[in-house]
Amino acid sequence: MSDFARFKGTSTYLTNDSLEAAVSCALALERPLLVKGEPGTGKTLLAQAIADTLGCDMIHWPVKSTTRAQDGLYVYDTVQRLYDARFGDGDVKDIRRYIKHGPLGRAFAAERRLVLLIDEVDKADLEFPNDLLHELDRMRFVVGETGDEIVARERPVVVITSNNEKELPDAFLRRCVFHFIDFPEPELMKRIVRVHHPTVDAELVDQAVVAFYELRALPRLRKRPSTSELVDWIAVLKRAGVGGQRFVRELPFLGVLLKKEQDIELFGQAKKSGAWKA
């Protein structure tokens, strides 16, 4: 059970005990780690942090609404083969030239263990998670066009993220280690900001974090600003030489934090009504 002590975050990715325990469980059990949480809580960056800790490479598979599990294994590039047959000088009879491994296929074919990030699994259709699980359980696949079998030498570390856009099948959930990343508390948020801006004035960070959380607390906000947007906002404040509590609370450079017209209007209404006391 030595794997339980292997993940402690990195100098650029701060963690807590529950997240470290979840990662350690997934490593020890060799099960996919399913990570949920609102956008901007570091789900995607977690996979890179795990790869950095283990000293291995990472493959990123961003899932779309049209993604199929088969696409992750390989694609047969018939268009290129037809083009070569007409204009090229290569041997188009060699079908293997036109078999392109997808992210899952590359992870299985790798010489050594790596981290496979399957990002935003809930964007695909309902069949995708179960089809994906079948391939992850087998850790092998056959290329139908050639009969070649690809067998994983080492089981990759699989990290799967979800934004909770749709429910995932129970069979899929049973085979995963699950963790929900809570939005950081203010003190942790200050530490995260320090990772990105180690030399920024402490008073500016304190004031910006207070204003940021008060903004997130406004009722009826359609898209609450995320951690990455706070980091960007502080970078702008620093470069612009912004100082003073009142100036920060007036939220200069508002477009860095709010990305919807309705939310900008809501903030303006809050200022007029006195709900936001700048």
Secondary structure as the mmCIF struct_conf table of DSSP 4:
data_model
#
loop_
_struct_conf.conf_type_id
_struct_conf.id
_struct_conf.beg_label_comp_id
_struct_conf.beg_label_asym_id
_struct_conf.beg_label_seq_id
_struct_conf.end_label_comp_id
_struct_conf.end_label_asym_id
_struct_conf.end_label_seq_id
HELX_RH_3T_P HELX_RH_3T_P1 SER A 2 ALA A 5
BEND BEND1 ARG A 6 ARG A 6
BEND BEND2 SER A 11 TYR A 13
HELX_RH_AL_P HELX_RH_AL_P1 ASP A 17 LEU A 29
TURN_TY1_P TURN_TY1_P1 GLU A 30 GLU A 30
STRN STRN1 LEU A 33 LYS A 36
BEND BEND3 GLU A 38 GLU A 38
TURN_TY1_P TURN_TY1_P2 PRO A 39 GLY A 40
BEND BEND4 THR A 41 GLY A 42
HELX_RH_AL_P HELX_RH_AL_P2 LYS A 43 LEU A 54
TURN_TY1_P TURN_TY1_P3 GLY A 55 GLY A 55
STRN STRN2 MET A 58 PRO A 62
TURN_TY1_P TURN_TY1_P4 SER A 65 THR A 66
HELX_RH_AL_P HELX_RH_AL_P3 ALA A 69 LEU A 73
STRN STRN3 TYR A 74 TYR A 76
HELX_RH_AL_P HELX_RH_AL_P4 THR A 78 PHE A 87
BEND BEND5 GLY A 90 GLY A 90
TURN_TY1_P TURN_TY1_P5 VAL A 92 LYS A 93
HELX_RH_3T_P HELX_RH_3T_P2 ILE A 95 TYR A 98
STRN STRN4 ILE A 99 HIS A 101
HELX_RH_AL_P HELX_RH_AL_P5 PRO A 103 ALA A 109
BEND BEND6 GLU A 111 ARG A 112
STRN STRN5 VAL A 115 ASP A 119
HELX_RH_3T_P HELX_RH_3T_P3 VAL A 121 LYS A 123
BEND BEND7 ALA A 124 ALA A 124
TURN_TY1_P TURN_TY1_P6 LEU A 126 LEU A 126
HELX_RH_AL_P HELX_RH_AL_P6 GLU A 127 ARG A 138
STRN STRN6 ARG A 140 VAL A 142
TURN_TY1_P TURN_TY1_P7 GLY A 144 THR A 146
STRN STRN7 GLU A 149 VAL A 151
BEND BEND8 ARG A 153 GLU A 154
HELX_LH_PP_P HELX_LH_PP_P1 ARG A 155 PRO A 156
STRN STRN8 VAL A 157 SER A 162
BEND BEND9 ASN A 164 LYS A 166
HELX_LH_PP_P HELX_LH_PP_P2 GLU A 167 PRO A 169
HELX_RH_AL_P HELX_RH_AL_P7 ASP A 170 ARG A 174
TURN_TY1_P TURN_TY1_P8 ARG A 175 ARG A 175
BEND BEND10 CYS A 176 CYS A 176
STRN STRN9 VAL A 177 PHE A 180
HELX_LH_PP_P HELX_LH_PP_P3 ASP A 182 GLU A 185
HELX_RH_AL_P HELX_RH_AL_P8 PRO A 186 HIS A 196
TURN_TY1_P TURN_TY1_P9 PRO A 198 THR A 199
BEND BEND11 VAL A 200 VAL A 200
HELX_RH_AL_P HELX_RH_AL_P9 ALA A 202 ARG A 216
TURN_TY1_P TURN_TY1_P10 ALA A 217 ALA A 217
BEND BEND12 LEU A 218 LEU A 218
TURN_TY1_P TURN_TY1_P11 PRO A 219 ARG A 220
BEND BEND13 ARG A 222 LYS A 223
HELX_RH_AL_P HELX_RH_AL_P10 THR A 227 ALA A 240
TURN_TY1_P TURN_TY1_P12 GLY A 241 GLY A 241
BEND BEND14 GLY A 244 GLY A 244
HELX_RH_AL_P HELX_RH_AL_P11 GLN A 245 ARG A 249
TURN_TY1_P TURN_TY1_P13 GLU A 250 GLU A 250
BEND BEND15 PRO A 252 PHE A 253
HELX_RH_3T_P HELX_RH_3T_P4 LEU A 254 VAL A 256
TURN_TY1_P TURN_TY1_P14 LEU A 257 LEU A 257
BEND BEND16 LYS A 260 LYS A 260
HELX_RH_AL_P HELX_RH_AL_P12 GLU A 261 SER A 273
TURN_TY1_P TURN_TY1_P15 GLY A 274 GLY A 274
BEND BEND17 ALA A 275 TRP A 276
#
